[in-house]
Amino acid sequence: MTKTENIYEEASALSPFEKAQLIDKLISSLDKPDKEIDKLWGKEVEDRIDAYNQGKLKAVSLEKVLQKYR
């Protein structure tokens, strides 16, 4: 049995809550900071704010967004 299979076997015995915690930790461990991506997201945010301020982009209330998915 491989190391991954052993870990899976042990994880399978966890409660649903413990499994969710483990999944969250594993996913978080994959998220490494990337300055270039952060820079691109920063520009995207600024572009969206500018578009909103110029009337090119409208705001939608949270309630309206949630209605779409109910």
N, CA, C and O atoms as CSV, one atom per row, in Angstrom:
chain,resi,resn,atom,element,x,y,z
A,1,MET,N,N,0.844,-1.175,0.000
A,1,MET,CA,C,0.000,0.000,0.000
A,1,MET,C,C,0.895,1.246,0.000
A,1,MET,O,O,1.873,1.324,0.743
A,2,THR,N,N,0.539,2.219,-0.851
A,2,THR,CA,C,1.346,3.440,-0.940
A,2,THR,C,C,1.056,4.363,0.240
A,2,THR,O,O,0.081,4.186,0.972
A,3,LYS,N,N,1.924,5.343,0.399
A,3,LYS,CA,C,1.753,6.325,1.470
A,3,LYS,C,C,0.417,7.055,1.316
A,3,LYS,O,O,-0.296,7.279,2.293
A,4,THR,N,N,0.088,7.425,0.062
A,4,THR,CA,C,-1.175,8.117,-0.200
A,4,THR,C,C,-2.362,7.239,0.176
A,4,THR,O,O,-3.332,7.725,0.758
A,5,GLU,N,N,-2.295,5.973,-0.145
A,5,GLU,CA,C,-3.386,5.059,0.202
A,5,GLU,C,C,-3.529,4.917,1.709
A,5,GLU,O,O,-4.644,4.848,2.225
A,6,ASN,N,N,-2.401,4.873,2.417
A,6,ASN,CA,C,-2.444,4.794,3.883
A,6,ASN,C,C,-3.104,6.037,4.478
A,6,ASN,O,O,-3.941,5.945,5.376
A,7,ILE,N,N,-2.715,7.185,3.966
A,7,ILE,CA,C,-3.302,8.439,4.454
A,7,ILE,C,C,-4.795,8.461,4.169
A,7,ILE,O,O,-5.589,8.880,5.012
A,8,TYR,N,N,-5.174,8.009,2.979
A,8,TYR,CA,C,-6.592,7.970,2.616
A,8,TYR,C,C,-7.369,7.053,3.556
A,8,TYR,O,O,-8.464,7.397,4.002
A,9,GLU,N,N,-6.815,5.921,3.846
A,9,GLU,CA,C,-7.477,4.977,4.753
A,9,GLU,C,C,-7.703,5.618,6.122
A,9,GLU,O,O,-8.782,5.494,6.703
A,10,GLU,N,N,-6.693,6.293,6.624
A,10,GLU,CA,C,-6.821,6.951,7.926
A,10,GLU,C,C,-7.835,8.095,7.852
A,10,GLU,O,O,-8.651,8.263,8.758
A,11,ALA,N,N,-7.782,8.872,6.784
A,11,ALA,CA,C,-8.696,10.001,6.640
A,11,ALA,C,C,-10.143,9.532,6.488
A,11,ALA,O,O,-11.067,10.218,6.924
A,12,SER,N,N,-10.336,8.391,5.884
A,12,SER,CA,C,-11.694,7.853,5.699
A,12,SER,C,C,-12.383,7.568,7.023
A,12,SER,O,O,-13.611,7.575,7.098
A,13,ALA,N,N,-11.616,7.322,8.047
A,13,ALA,CA,C,-12.182,7.007,9.363
A,13,ALA,C,C,-12.570,8.256,10.155
A,13,ALA,O,O,-13.190,8.150,11.213
A,14,LEU,N,N,-12.209,9.434,9.650
A,14,LEU,CA,C,-12.514,10.676,10.357
A,14,LEU,C,C,-13.999,11.013,10.256
A,14,LEU,O,O,-14.705,10.540,9.365
A,15,SER,N,N,-14.450,11.840,11.192
A,15,SER,CA,C,-15.829,12.336,11.128
A,15,SER,C,C,-15.941,13.314,9.952
A,15,SER,O,O,-14.926,13.823,9.476
A,16,PRO,N,N,-17.153,13.577,9.485
A,16,PRO,CA,C,-17.303,14.548,8.389
A,16,PRO,C,C,-16.667,15.900,8.719
A,16,PRO,O,O,-16.046,16.511,7.850
A,17,PHE,N,N,-16.811,16.374,9.947
A,17,PHE,CA,C,-16.219,17.644,10.345
A,17,PHE,C,C,-14.699,17.585,10.269
A,17,PHE,O,O,-14.066,18.515,9.771
A,18,GLU,N,N,-14.116,16.504,10.755
A,18,GLU,CA,C,-12.658,16.351,10.715
A,18,GLU,C,C,-12.158,16.249,9.274
A,18,GLU,O,O,-11.090,16.764,8.943
A,19,LYS,N,N,-12.937,15.579,8.419
A,19,LYS,CA,C,-12.568,15.499,7.002
A,19,LYS,C,C,-12.561,16.883,6.374
A,19,LYS,O,O,-11.655,17.223,5.613
A,20,ALA,N,N,-13.577,17.680,6.695
A,20,ALA,CA,C,-13.652,19.037,6.150
A,20,ALA,C,C,-12.465,19.870,6.612
A,20,ALA,O,O,-11.894,20.633,5.832
A,21,GLN,N,N,-12.091,19.723,7.886
A,21,GLN,CA,C,-10.924,20.446,8.400
A,21,GLN,C,C,-9.660,20.027,7.658
A,21,GLN,O,O,-8.844,20.872,7.289
A,22,LEU,N,N,-9.501,18.744,7.443
A,22,LEU,CA,C,-8.325,18.235,6.738
A,22,LEU,C,C,-8.291,18.753,5.303
A,22,LEU,O,O,-7.243,19.183,4.820
A,23,ILE,N,N,-9.423,18.714,4.629
A,23,ILE,CA,C,-9.498,19.213,3.254
A,23,ILE,C,C,-9.127,20.684,3.202
A,23,ILE,O,O,-8.376,21.108,2.324
A,24,ASP,N,N,-9.655,21.470,4.148
A,24,ASP,CA,C,-9.347,22.897,4.194
A,24,ASP,C,C,-7.844,23.124,4.363
A,24,ASP,O,O,-7.261,23.978,3.694
A,25,LYS,N,N,-7.229,22.368,5.245
A,25,LYS,CA,C,-5.785,22.508,5.469
A,25,LYS,C,C,-4.988,22.109,4.228
A,25,LYS,O,O,-4.009,22.770,3.881
A,26,LEU,N,N,-5.398,21.042,3.567
A,26,LEU,CA,C,-4.689,20.599,2.366
A,26,LEU,C,C,-4.809,21.624,1.243
A,26,LEU,O,O,-3.825,21.939,0.574
A,27,ILE,N,N,-6.014,22.141,1.040
A,27,ILE,CA,C,-6.210,23.145,-0.009
A,27,ILE,C,C,-5.421,24.409,0.316
A,27,ILE,O,O,-4.797,25.001,-0.565
A,28,SER,N,N,-5.450,24.818,1.571
A,28,SER,CA,C,-4.693,26.018,1.973
A,28,SER,C,C,-3.202,25.840,1.740
A,28,SER,O,O,-2.500,26.798,1.416
A,29,SER,N,N,-2.722,24.620,1.903
A,29,SER,CA,C,-1.289,24.377,1.708
A,29,SER,C,C,-0.882,24.511,0.239
A,29,SER,O,O,0.301,24.671,-0.060
A,30,LEU,N,N,-1.848,24.447,-0.674
A,30,LEU,CA,C,-1.557,24.602,-2.100
A,30,LEU,C,C,-1.520,26.063,-2.524
A,30,LEU,O,O,-0.972,26.396,-3.575
A,31,ASP,N,N,-2.100,26.932,-1.709
A,31,ASP,CA,C,-2.212,28.347,-2.042
A,31,ASP,C,C,-0.942,29.084,-1.634
A,31,ASP,O,O,-0.776,29.483,-0.482
A,32,LYS,N,N,-0.069,29.251,-2.588
A,32,LYS,CA,C,1.195,29.951,-2.348
A,32,LYS,C,C,1.082,31.382,-2.868
A,32,LYS,O,O,0.550,31.595,-3.958
A,33,PRO,N,N,1.567,32.363,-2.115
A,33,PRO,CA,C,1.517,33.755,-2.582
A,33,PRO,C,C,2.256,33.918,-3.911
A,33,PRO,O,O,3.314,33.330,-4.133
A,34,ASP,N,N,1.671,34.727,-4.776
A,34,ASP,CA,C,2.279,35.005,-6.081
A,34,ASP,C,C,2.122,36.499,-6.342
A,34,ASP,O,O,1.018,36.974,-6.608
A,35,LYS,N,N,3.217,37.233,-6.268
A,35,LYS,CA,C,3.176,38.687,-6.406
A,35,LYS,C,C,2.622,39.120,-7.755
A,35,LYS,O,O,1.926,40.133,-7.844
A,36,GLU,N,N,2.920,38.372,-8.792
A,36,GLU,CA,C,2.426,38.735,-10.127
A,36,GLU,C,C,0.901,38.603,-10.200
A,36,GLU,O,O,0.229,39.473,-10.754
A,37,ILE,N,N,0.363,37.529,-9.648
A,37,ILE,CA,C,-1.092,37.352,-9.634
A,37,ILE,C,C,-1.737,38.425,-8.759
A,37,ILE,O,O,-2.772,38.981,-9.129
A,38,ASP,N,N,-1.142,38.722,-7.605
A,38,ASP,CA,C,-1.662,39.781,-6.741
A,38,ASP,C,C,-1.683,41.121,-7.473
A,38,ASP,O,O,-2.631,41.894,-7.338
A,39,LYS,N,N,-0.645,41.389,-8.240
A,39,LYS,CA,C,-0.553,42.635,-9.006
A,39,LYS,C,C,-1.668,42.695,-10.057
A,39,LYS,O,O,-2.299,43.736,-10.236
A,40,LEU,N,N,-1.905,41.576,-10.751
A,40,LEU,CA,C,-2.967,41.528,-11.753
A,40,LEU,C,C,-4.342,41.730,-11.127
A,40,LEU,O,O,-5.174,42.449,-11.679
A,41,TRP,N,N,-4.590,41.094,-9.967
A,41,TRP,CA,C,-5.869,41.274,-9.279
A,41,TRP,C,C,-6.034,42.709,-8.807
A,41,TRP,O,O,-7.138,43.252,-8.857
A,42,GLY,N,N,-4.960,43.329,-8.353
A,42,GLY,CA,C,-5.013,44.722,-7.938
A,42,GLY,C,C,-5.425,45.630,-9.090
A,42,GLY,O,O,-6.240,46.536,-8.919
A,43,LYS,N,N,-4.848,45.374,-10.274
A,43,LYS,CA,C,-5.217,46.154,-11.461
A,43,LYS,C,C,-6.673,45.910,-11.831
A,43,LYS,O,O,-7.385,46.846,-12.195
A,44,GLU,N,N,-7.117,44.674,-11.740
A,44,GLU,CA,C,-8.521,44.345,-12.053
A,44,GLU,C,C,-9.470,45.103,-11.128
A,44,GLU,O,O,-10.484,45.639,-11.575
A,45,VAL,N,N,-9.141,45.144,-9.852
A,45,VAL,CA,C,-9.968,45.861,-8.876
A,45,VAL,C,C,-10.030,47.345,-9.220
A,45,VAL,O,O,-11.106,47.941,-9.240
A,46,GLU,N,N,-8.874,47.933,-9.489
A,46,GLU,CA,C,-8.837,49.351,-9.835
A,46,GLU,C,C,-9.637,49.625,-11.108
A,46,GLU,O,O,-10.363,50.616,-11.179
A,47,ASP,N,N,-9.510,48.760,-12.109
A,47,ASP,CA,C,-10.264,48.928,-13.359
A,47,ASP,C,C,-11.768,48.862,-13.102
A,47,ASP,O,O,-12.530,49.633,-13.685
A,48,ARG,N,N,-12.197,47.952,-12.236
A,48,ARG,CA,C,-13.626,47.831,-11.931
A,48,ARG,C,C,-14.130,49.047,-11.166
A,48,ARG,O,O,-15.240,49.518,-11.418
A,49,ILE,N,N,-13.338,49.558,-10.242
A,49,ILE,CA,C,-13.724,50.768,-9.501
A,49,ILE,C,C,-13.845,51.947,-10.462
A,49,ILE,O,O,-14.807,52.712,-10.393
A,50,ASP,N,N,-12.877,52.091,-11.353
A,50,ASP,CA,C,-12.920,53.167,-12.341
A,50,ASP,C,C,-14.167,53.045,-13.220
A,50,ASP,O,O,-14.845,54.041,-13.473
A,51,ALA,N,N,-14.468,51.852,-13.678
A,51,ALA,CA,C,-15.647,51.629,-14.520
A,51,ALA,C,C,-16.923,51.974,-13.761
A,51,ALA,O,O,-17.838,52.569,-14.331
A,52,TYR,N,N,-16.995,51.611,-12.495
A,52,TYR,CA,C,-18.158,51.945,-11.673
A,52,TYR,C,C,-18.284,53.458,-11.521
A,52,TYR,O,O,-19.369,54.013,-11.694
A,53,ASN,N,N,-17.180,54.124,-11.199
A,53,ASN,CA,C,-17.193,55.579,-11.007
A,53,ASN,C,C,-17.563,56.332,-12.287
A,53,ASN,O,O,-18.114,57.431,-12.225
A,54,GLN,N,N,-17.262,55.742,-13.443
A,54,GLN,CA,C,-17.578,56.372,-14.728
A,54,GLN,C,C,-18.974,55.987,-15.234
A,54,GLN,O,O,-19.393,56.412,-16.311
A,55,GLY,N,N,-19.692,55.170,-14.434
A,55,GLY,CA,C,-21.042,54.772,-14.821
A,55,GLY,C,C,-21.083,53.656,-15.853
A,55,GLY,O,O,-22.139,53.370,-16.418
A,56,LYS,N,N,-19.953,53.031,-16.101
A,56,LYS,CA,C,-19.892,51.936,-17.071
A,56,LYS,C,C,-20.237,50.589,-16.446
A,56,LYS,O,O,-20.451,49.603,-17.151
A,57,LEU,N,N,-20.288,50.557,-15.133
A,57,LEU,CA,C,-20.544,49.316,-14.399
A,57,LEU,C,C,-21.528,49.637,-13.287
A,57,LEU,O,O,-21.324,50.584,-12.527
A,58,LYS,N,N,-22.598,48.852,-13.189
A,58,LYS,CA,C,-23.602,49.084,-12.161
A,58,LYS,C,C,-23.409,48.122,-11.001
A,58,LYS,O,O,-22.961,46.988,-11.177
A,59,ALA,N,N,-23.755,48.597,-9.820
A,59,ALA,CA,C,-23.703,47.754,-8.630
A,59,ALA,C,C,-25.029,47.002,-8.502
A,59,ALA,O,O,-26.080,47.501,-8.905
A,60,VAL,N,N,-24.965,45.803,-7.942
A,60,VAL,CA,C,-26.152,44.992,-7.704
A,60,VAL,C,C,-26.153,44.622,-6.230
A,60,VAL,O,O,-25.119,44.251,-5.675
A,61,SER,N,N,-27.309,44.724,-5.603
A,61,SER,CA,C,-27.393,44.404,-4.174
A,61,SER,C,C,-27.168,42.914,-3.945
A,61,SER,O,O,-27.420,42.089,-4.824
A,62,LEU,N,N,-26.696,42.591,-2.760
A,62,LEU,CA,C,-26.491,41.183,-2.405
A,62,LEU,C,C,-27.807,40.422,-2.492
A,62,LEU,O,O,-27.839,39.286,-2.965
A,63,GLU,N,N,-28.889,41.042,-2.039
A,63,GLU,CA,C,-30.194,40.380,-2.073
A,63,GLU,C,C,-30.581,39.995,-3.496
A,63,GLU,O,O,-31.105,38.905,-3.724
A,64,LYS,N,N,-30.327,40.877,-4.444
A,64,LYS,CA,C,-30.648,40.591,-5.842
A,64,LYS,C,C,-29.802,39.429,-6.384
A,64,LYS,O,O,-30.297,38.578,-7.123
A,65,VAL,N,N,-28.545,39.413,-6.008
A,65,VAL,CA,C,-27.661,38.324,-6.440
A,65,VAL,C,C,-28.150,36.997,-5.866
A,65,VAL,O,O,-28.213,35.994,-6.578
A,66,LEU,N,N,-28.493,36.993,-4.589
A,66,LEU,CA,C,-28.942,35.760,-3.942
A,66,LEU,C,C,-30.260,35.267,-4.510
A,66,LEU,O,O,-30.482,34.059,-4.580
A,67,GLN,N,N,-31.149,36.182,-4.920
A,67,GLN,CA,C,-32.421,35.794,-5.518
A,67,GLN,C,C,-32.190,34.949,-6.778
A,67,GLN,O,O,-32.947,34.020,-7.063
A,68,LYS,N,N,-31.168,35.276,-7.501
A,68,LYS,CA,C,-30.848,34.556,-8.740
A,68,LYS,C,C,-30.587,33.073,-8.471
A,68,LYS,O,O,-30.849,32.233,-9.331
A,69,TYR,N,N,-30.078,32.751,-7.298
A,69,TYR,CA,C,-29.666,31.376,-6.991
A,69,TYR,C,C,-30.643,30.637,-6.092
A,69,TYR,O,O,-30.380,29.503,-5.692
A,70,ARG,N,N,-31.750,31.255,-5.775
A,70,ARG,CA,C,-32.754,30.588,-4.921
A,70,ARG,C,C,-33.726,29.804,-5.733
A,70,ARG,O,O,-34.633,29.183,-5.179
